[in-house]
């Protein structure tokens, strides 16, 4: 059974940093080609892709976070990270880890589907 377990959310002042983690081993141990990523949903808004990574080593970022956020994965492919720097109040949202078999980073970030594997989410709140 696939379980994606996020952690690392919290409250921070604008300009600060947070690092999110997601244990993905229950998914990566079962598949060879896949994409992993971070999505977020603010109150009253649709869920959107933030940053994605695929097994070709490609990454993709939303324009709003490019240059501030970095997605990475450990060598053993057990944990996915999102380093978030220079946080802004508009980054406030529930952040979700997601996974999908056979996807590439570029297409994964553009879509949101109930077919993806999703974590339970971790809240990030950025104050002014």
C-alpha positions in Angstrom: 0.0 0.0 0.0 1.4 3.4 -1.0 1.6 6.0 1.7 3.2 9.4 1.2 4.0 11.1 4.5 4.7 14.8 4.6 6.3 16.8 7.4 8.1 20.1 7.9 5.3 22.6 7.6 4.8 25.5 10.0 4.5 29.2 10.5 7.3 31.6 9.4 7.7 35.3 8.8 8.0 36.6 5.3 11.6 36.2 4.0 12.1 33.1 6.0 12.8 29.5 5.0 11.2 26.1 5.6 12.0 22.6 4.3 9.3 20.1 3.6 9.9 16.4 3.6 7.9 13.5 2.2 8.6 9.8 2.8 8.0 8.2 -0.6 9.7 4.8 -0.2 6.4 2.8 -0.3 5.9 4.2 -3.8 9.5 4.3 -5.2 10.2 0.7 -4.0 7.4 -0.5 -6.3 8.1 1.5 -9.5 11.0 2.2 -11.9 9.8 5.2 -13.9 7.8 7.9 -12.2 7.4 11.5 -11.2 7.2 13.0 -7.7 6.2 16.4 -6.8 4.9 19.1 -4.5 1.5 20.7 -5.0 -0.3 23.3 -2.9 -3.8 24.6 -2.3 -4.7 27.9 -0.7 -8.2 28.5 0.7 -10.7 29.2 -2.1 -8.1 28.3 -4.8 -7.5 25.3 -7.0 -4.6 23.0 -6.3 -1.6 23.8 -8.3 1.8 22.3 -9.1 4.8 23.8 -7.3 7.8 21.7 -8.1 8.2 18.2 -9.7 11.1 15.7 -10.3 11.2 12.6 -12.5 13.4 9.6 -12.7 15.3 11.1 -15.7 16.5 13.7 -13.2 14.4 16.5 -14.7 12.8 19.1 -12.6 10.0 21.6 -13.2 8.9 24.6 -11.2 6.0 27.0 -11.1 7.0 30.4 -12.3 5.9 31.9 -8.9 8.5 29.8 -7.0 11.3 29.5 -9.5 14.6 30.7 -7.9 13.2 30.4 -4.4 12.2 26.8 -4.1 14.3 23.7 -4.7 13.0 20.1 -5.1 15.4 17.2 -4.3 15.4 13.6 -3.4 17.9 11.5 -1.4 20.1 9.0 -3.2 18.2 6.1 -1.8 14.9 7.6 -3.2 13.2 7.3 0.1 12.5 11.0 0.9 11.5 13.9 -1.3 12.3 17.4 -0.2 11.2 21.0 -0.9 13.5 23.7 0.3 11.6 26.9 0.4 13.5 30.2 0.7 12.5 33.9 0.7 8.9 32.8 1.6 6.1 35.2 0.8 2.6 35.5 2.3 1.2 34.3 -1.0 3.0 31.0 -0.4 0.6 30.2 2.4 -1.2 27.0 1.6 -1.6 23.3 2.3 1.3 21.6 0.6 0.8 18.1 -0.7 3.3 15.5 -1.9 2.3 13.5 -5.0 3.5 10.7 -7.1 2.5 9.1 -10.5 3.9 6.2 -12.4 5.3 6.9 -15.9 5.1 10.7 -15.7 7.7 13.3 -16.6 8.3 16.4 -14.5 7.1 18.8 -17.1 3.6 17.3 -17.6 3.2 16.3 -14.0 3.4 19.8 -12.7 0.7 21.0 -15.1 -2.0 18.5 -14.0 -3.9 17.7 -10.9 -5.6 14.3 -10.9 -7.4 12.0 -8.4 -5.4 9.3 -10.1 -2.2 10.6 -8.5 -1.0 9.2 -5.2 -1.4 12.0 -2.6 -0.1 12.6 0.9 -2.3 14.1 3.6 -0.7 17.6 3.4 1.3 19.8 5.6 0.3 23.5 6.3 2.6 26.3 5.5 1.7 29.8 6.8 3.8 32.9 6.0 3.1 36.1 7.8 4.0 39.6 6.8 
